[in-house]
Amino acid sequence: MTSELEQRLQEVAQGRAQLLRAHSRAEECRARMEKSKLYQESAAANEEALRQKAALAEKEQEVRKAVVEAFQAAGAKDKQVARGASIREGRDYRYDEKDVLAWAKEHAPLLVVEKVNCGAFEREAEFYREKGAPVKIVVEYTAALASDLSVHLDGEG
């Protein structure tokens, strides 16, 4: 079994070495590409597109604010404020959860949900199991491979 495991570790080590070489080649290509005129033109065009996108987002936000203001100034009746500009209605509920919980316990008990704090339970699961909690503790093993497996490369690097 050890020789099979050694073989598999060697395969992983070789794969990592190949990946490192591939990353190096990709980095060299990227560096050469960045020096090209076409890449520099493309980068400049992308930067300009990002600037325009940010400016447009800011302008759209200003116009959205103006549409809401126009809607409110007109008495908040016609949701079609202008061609291509309408009002959507949304709701935001603001409340203190503790206050609602206290109210719900008395007036709407079906809203109240009991739940186990799983994190706290799992931290003390062995203790609670001894007290009769219905929990089975399963130990699972995972393997950790050293980041440096060069000992398996037989002189490769």
CORLIN-V412123 format. One record per pair of residues at least 12 apart in sequence whose C-alpha atoms are under 10 Angstrom apart, sorted by sequence separation. I is the first residue (numbers start at 1). J is the second residue. D is the distance in Angstrom with one decimal. If there is no record, write none. Layout:
i=I j=J d=D
i=I j=J d=D
This chain:
i=67 j=79 d=9.8
i=69 j=81 d=10.0
i=70 j=82 d=9.4
i=100 j=112 d=9.8
i=101 j=113 d=9.8
i=121 j=133 d=9.9
i=125 j=137 d=7.9
i=67 j=80 d=9.6
i=68 j=81 d=8.5
i=122 j=135 d=9.4
i=67 j=81 d=6.7
i=121 j=135 d=10.0
i=67 j=82 d=8.2
i=71 j=86 d=8.7
i=122 j=137 d=9.5
i=71 j=87 d=7.6
i=68 j=85 d=9.6
i=67 j=85 d=6.9
i=68 j=86 d=8.7
i=67 j=86 d=7.5
i=68 j=87 d=7.1
i=67 j=87 d=7.7
i=68 j=88 d=9.6
i=64 j=85 d=8.2
i=63 j=85 d=9.1
i=64 j=86 d=9.3
i=64 j=87 d=9.2
i=16 j=147 d=9.2
i=17 j=148 d=10.0
i=13 j=145 d=9.9
i=16 j=148 d=9.1
i=17 j=149 d=9.3
i=12 j=145 d=9.3
i=13 j=146 d=9.8
i=16 j=149 d=8.5
i=17 j=150 d=8.5
i=13 j=147 d=9.1
i=16 j=150 d=9.3
i=13 j=148 d=7.9
i=14 j=149 d=8.6
i=9 j=145 d=8.6
i=13 j=149 d=5.2
i=14 j=150 d=8.4
i=17 j=153 d=8.8
i=21 j=157 d=9.4
i=12 j=149 d=7.8
i=13 j=150 d=6.2
i=20 j=157 d=9.6
i=11 j=149 d=9.8
i=12 j=150 d=9.8
i=13 j=151 d=8.4
i=14 j=152 d=8.1
i=10 j=149 d=7.6
i=13 j=152 d=6.3
i=14 j=153 d=6.4
i=17 j=156 d=8.2
i=18 j=157 d=9.0
i=9 j=149 d=7.5
i=10 j=150 d=8.4
i=12 j=152 d=8.8
i=13 j=153 d=6.4
i=14 j=154 d=9.7
i=17 j=157 d=6.3
i=9 j=150 d=9.7
i=10 j=151 d=8.3
i=11 j=152 d=8.2
i=12 j=153 d=9.5
i=16 j=157 d=9.7
i=9 j=151 d=9.5
i=10 j=152 d=4.7
i=11 j=153 d=8.5
i=14 j=156 d=8.0
i=9 j=152 d=6.7
i=10 j=153 d=6.1
i=13 j=156 d=9.5
i=14 j=157 d=8.4
i=8 j=152 d=9.4
i=9 j=153 d=9.2
i=10 j=154 d=8.6
i=13 j=157 d=9.3
i=7 j=152 d=8.2
i=6 j=152 d=7.4
